[in-house]
Amino acid sequence: MADKVIKRAKIRKGDQVVIIAGRDKNKRGRVLEVLPAQGKVKVEGINIVKKHQRANPNSSRGGGIIDQEAYLNISNVQLIDPQSGKPTRVRYEIDGDIKTRVASKSGHAIQK
């Protein structure tokens, strides 16, 4: 059985993305966390699940049912083009020894 290849994630924490598949399709949000090894991403306000949480008196945390974001597959999100505001793919441009992320649709650099 072949080892799983870890692909570099072109989406980073803090990026504005649009959901292109699933129950939250066409919603937009900011990336909270990226797990490139698992190919997962957590987006603010997207893929909300209910979690049953036990009370913990030591950390003064109450119990109950809380809403929180769950991970979704990185293939189901697409970066928002900074110029047009539409979904776009991401490519890299190397200028000397500087590597920058560029929106494929407009060719504009994506801010860090």
Secondary structure, 3 states (H helix, E strand, C coil): CCCCCCCCCCCCCCCEEEECCCCCCCCEEEEEEEECCCCEEEECCCCEEEEEECCEHHHCECCEEEEEECCEEHHHEEEECCCCCCEECEEEEEECCEEEEEECCCCCECCC
